[in-house]
């Protein structure tokens, strides 16, 4: 029994190990920077705006799909089926990102948009297993295991990409030499991410049991799911603390999405720090080390302090990190205790802080939601959880890209992100976690 339990926890956690390279490599560090620098035959800022708007579109699609598909999964027992389906949507369209070459910007954005929808939708059904496989006394650390596994996976994948594709002067694989003229050595990384996801998601599909028999999909299940969803919209008023939490997450998660979407772009901007691909990959490796350690250690803190306090600590850290990153380019070098501090060094420090807090923020949000969910409504409520993460997820990227379009300055965009975190802190402060847990247990 213990062995089965441990195998289930490991198999569930390794899904984060499998899918994290998509976020780390495609969304945040490598492909996003490659797109803005080389795919768009225009200025870097124009590419950043296009990328941000695509993230916005994918977020709206996810917001529309997630609640109803969560309800269908609950009514029909399709959690495992939907998890596998959306995982393979992400895998296939990540693979297809290899094919667009510089100038083919809209087909690249289409492939990325669909892959990002698949990535996020798969996460809904993975998260829905958490309240079933983890006792509430350990839900924080088990959620943390998943996120720390994820960042560890992102770290290994980044290191492999750096050693095999980005660093060598003439990158080869199995005797095939990649053409740097068409940036094939960068585009091939998308195929690597797809294969990684396909291979390492298998233990989750095989060993994490659904425990519910799926029914044949028909119109009555869809109708019942819609009715159930409509009923939950009315019933959810009883879960006031859950509603307040989802409202707060609506805002601070927008800010986090914006950081992920523009982190690599900001570092690579020629008017700011002008990171090359080797520096971006190294930056990503360091952030993943910090994020993995943060998710693992804060998972234990989550079980001691509770999800709300853990999230608030990370949100305060994000405000400091964003402001530091925004003002770092303006800082000339100065000495303190014999050490020379430069603006670029401060940016590295701010990035490390973001890494440390990003894992615990997402992990504690997932575990807090797990504590607040009524029994047998996991998929549906995690659908709302996804909805709260995506319903206004266009807001952060839209505000960011609008400010950047007006001012031609990415630094001003980061100040807007810091303001979103502050609003999230204020809203989350109104949540009574213990009262919400008691309400869910009734």
N, C-alpha and C positions, 0 to 999 in steps of 0.2 A: 504493500500500500504506500509506504514511504517512498519507495523507488519510483512508483507510478506518479506520485505527487511531484517529486523532484524532476522527473522527466517532463511532466506537463509544464512546469514552471520554466524549465530550460527551453523547451520547444516553443513556448509562447514568446519568451524573451528574445529568442534568436531571430524572430521576424523583424524586430527593430534593427538587428545586426544586418539583416538582408536588405532592408529598404533605405537605411540611412545614407548610403552612398548616393542615392538619387538626390536627396536634399543637399548633401555636402558638395558633391561634384557638379551636378547639373544645375540645381537651383541657385546655390550660393556662391561657389568659388570659381569653378573652371569654365563651364559652358556659358554662364551668364556673362562673365568678363570677356570670353571669346566672342560671344554674340555682339556685344556692344563695341568691341575693338575692331573686329575683322569681318563679321557677317554683314554688318550695316556699312555700306559705302557712304558714310556721312560722318558727322561729328559724333563723339562719344556720348554726348548728352542726348542726342536724338535716339540712339540705340537704347539708352537707359529708359527713356520715356516709353518706347515700344515694348520693352521687356516688362515694365511696370504695368502697362495696360493689359498685357496678356495674362499676367498674374491676377489682375483684377477680374478679367473675364472668366478665368478658370474658377476663381473663388465664388463668383455669382452662380456658376453652374453647380458647384458643390453644395452651395447653400440651398438651391432649389431641389436637388436630388436627395440630399442626406436624410431629411425627416421622413419622407414617404418610403424611401427604400429601407430605412430602419424599421418602420412599421411593418412593411411586407416581410422583412426577415423575421420579426417576432411572430407574426401570424402564420407564416408558412414554414418556419424552420429552415430558412435559407442562409443562415449566417455563414456557414462554411462555404457554401456555393458562391455567395457574393464575395467573400474574402478572396477566393481563388480567381473569380472572374475579374475583379478590379485589379488584382495583383498582375494578372497577365495583360490587361490593358496597359498598365504602366510599363511592363517589360517590353511589349511589342513596340510601343511608340518611343520609348527610350532608344531601342535598337534603331528605329527609323531615323533618329536624329543624326546618325552618322552620314546620311546621304546628302542633305542640303549643303551646298558649297557657298562661299561668300557671294552675296548678292541675292541669294534665294531666301530672303528674310521671312516672307509670309508663310511659306511651307514649313520652315523651321519653327516658327512661332505656333503654327497649327499643331505640329507633332508634340511640341513642348506642352501646349495647353492640354491636350488629351492625356498625355503622360502624367501631368500634374493632377488632373482630375482622378485618374486611376490610383495614383499614390495616396491621395487624401481619402478617397472613398474606401480603399482597403484598410486604412487606419481605423475607420469607424468600427468595422467588424472585429478587428483585432482587439480594440479597446473594450468591446462589449463582453469579451471573455473574462476580463479582469475581476469583476465582482464574484464570478463563479469559482475561479481557480485560487483566489487569494482570500484568506480570512481578513476581516476588517482590521484586526490588530497588526497585520503585516502588509496591508495593501500599499502603503507608502513605499516600503523598501522593495517590494516586488515590482511595482511600477518603475522604481529607480533602477532595478536590475535591467529592465528592458531598455530604458534610455541609455544606461551606461554601456550595455551591449551594443546599442546602436552607434554611439559615438566611437566605440572601439572599432566597429566595422567600418565606419567612415574614415577613421584614422588609417587602418590597414589598407583600405582601397586607395586612399589618397597617396600613401607611400608607394604602393605598387605602380600607380599611374605616373608618379614622379620619376621612379627609377626606370620604368620600361619605356615611357613615351615622351615625357617632357624634358628630362635631363640629357639623354644621349644626343650627340650631334647627328647621328644617323640611326634613329630608332628602328629596331627590327623585331619581328616576332615570327618564330618558326621559319626563319630565312627570308621572310617578306620584309622589304624595306618600305617604310611609310614615306609618302611624298609630302615634304614640308611646304612645298609650293602651294598646295591646295589645303594645307593645314590638316592633312589626314592624320598626323600624329596626335592632334587634339580631338578631332572628330571621332577617332576610333575609341576614345574613352567612353563614349555613349554606349557602344556595344559591350565594353567591359562591364559597365554598370548594369546593363540588362542581363548579362550572363550571371553576374554576381547575385542579383535579385532572384533569378530563376532557380539557382542552385541552393541558396541558403534559406529560401522560404519553404523548401520541401519538408523539413522536420515539423514545421507548424502545421502543414496540411495533413501530415501522416499521424502525428502523435497527440495533437490537441483535439480531444473529442468534443463534438457539439453537444451530445447528450439529448438532442431533440431530433425526432424523425421528421424529415422534410416531406411536405405535401406536394401534390401535383399543382403547379401554378395554374390558376384559372381566374375567371372574372370575379368570382365570389371572394377569393382571397384578396384581390386588389381592392374590391369594394369594402370588405371588412377592415382592411388595413387603413383605407382612407377614413372610415368611420372611427376606427380606433385612434388614429392620429388627431382627428377633429375632437374626439372626446378628451384626449390627453391635453390638447390646447386649453380646454375648459378646466380640466382637473388639475392642471399644473399650477393653477392659482393657489391650490392648497399647499403647494411646496414653495412657499414664499422665499425661503433662504436659497433654494436651488435657482429660482428665477433671478434673485439678486446676484448670485454667483455668475450665472450665465451672462447677465448684463455686463458685469465687470469684465468677464473674459472677452466679451465682444470687443472691448476697447484695447485691453493690454495685449491680446493675441494679434490684433491688427498691427500693433507696433512691432511685435516680434516677427510677423510675416514680412514686414517691410525691411527689417534688418536682414533677414535671410535673403530676400530678393535683391538687395542692393549692397550687401557687404563687400563682395568681390569687386563689384563695379566701382564702388567708392575708392577702394584701395588701388585699383588700376587706373583711375582717372589721371590723365597726364598733367592736369592743373593742380593736383593734390599731392599724391605720393608716387604715382607712376610705377606701381608694382609691375614687374614682368611676371610671366607665368610661373617661373620657378619660385619667385617670392610669394605669389598668391597661393601656390600649393603648400609651401612651407607655413604660411600664415594659417591655412586651413588645417594642417596637421597639428599645429600648436593649439588652435581653438578646439579641435576634437579631443585632444588630450585633456584640456581643461574641462570641457563639457562632460566627458566620460567620468572624470573624477568627481565633478560637482554632482552629477546625477546619482552616482553610487553613494556618496557620503551624505548628501542631503536627503536621500531616501530614508535613512535611519532617523534624521532630524524630523522628517515629515511625520513619522509614527510617534515621535515624542511631542513635538510642538503642535502638530496638526497641519493640514494642507494650507489653510488660509495664511497662517503666519509664515510658512515657508515661501509661499508665492509672494507675499508682501516684501520679504527680505530680498528676493530676486528682482522684483520690480523696482525697488529703491536702487539696487545695484545697476540696473539697466539705465536708469535716469542719469546716474553719475557717469557711466561708460559712454552713453550717447553724447553727452555734453563735452566730455573729454575728447572724444573722437572728432566732434564738430570744431572744436577750437584748437586742436593739436596742430593743424597746418599753419596757424598764425603764430605759433610759439617758436621763438628763436632759441638756440641752444643756451643752456645755463648750467652752472656747476652746483652740486650739492653734496657735501661730505666727500669731496674729491672726485665724484662721478659726473660725467658730462651727460646732461639730459637734453635730448632733441625732440622736436615735434613728432618725428617719425617713431621714436622710441615710445613716446606717450601714446601714440596710436596703437602700437603693438600691445601696450599695457591695457588700453581700453578694449581691444579685441579679445585679449585673454579674459578680462572680466566678463565680457559678453558670453564667452564660451563657458565660463564657470557657472553662470546663472541661467543659461538657456536650457540646459538639460534638466535641472531641478524645477524650473518654472513649468515646463511641459509635463514633467513627471508628476509634480504635486497637483497640477490642474487635473490630470487624468485620475489620480487617486482620490482627490476630493470629490470629483464627480461620482466615482465608484461608491463612496460612502453615502452619497445623497440620493442614490437611485433606489426606487421601490423594487421589491422582488418581482421578477419575471417581466420587467420592462427595460432590460439592459440595452438591447439593440435600439429600441425606440428612443430612450433617453440619451444614449450616446449619439443617436442621430441628431437630437437637439443640441448636444454638446458640439458636434461638428458644425451644426447650423450656427451656433453662437460664435464659433471660430471663423466662419466664412460669410455670414449674412452681411456683415459690413466690412469684409476683408478687402473690399475695393477701396475703403476709406483711407487706410494708411498709404498704400501705393499711389492712390489718386492724389492725396494731399502732397505726398512727397514729389511726384512727378509734376504737379501743378506749380509748386513752389520753385522747382528746378527749372521748369519752362520759363517762368516769369523772371527769375533772378540769374539764370545760367550758373547756378552755384549749388553743388550737391551738399555743401555744409549746412545750408539753410534747411534742407530736407531733414537732416538729422535732428535739428532743434525741434521740428514738428513731431518727430518720433518720440523724443523725450517728453513732450507735452502730452502725448497719448498715454504714455506710461503713468504720468502723474494723475490723469483723469481715472485710469484703471485702479490706481492705488486708493483714491478717494471712494470710488464705488465699491471696491472689495471690502473696504473697512466697515461697510454697513452690514456685511454678512455675519450672521451668528451660526458658526459651523456646528456647534453641539446641538442647537435647536433644530437645524436642518437634518442631522443624523437621526434624531429622535422622531422627527416627522416621517422620514423614509421607513423607519422600522415599524410604524403603526399598521 
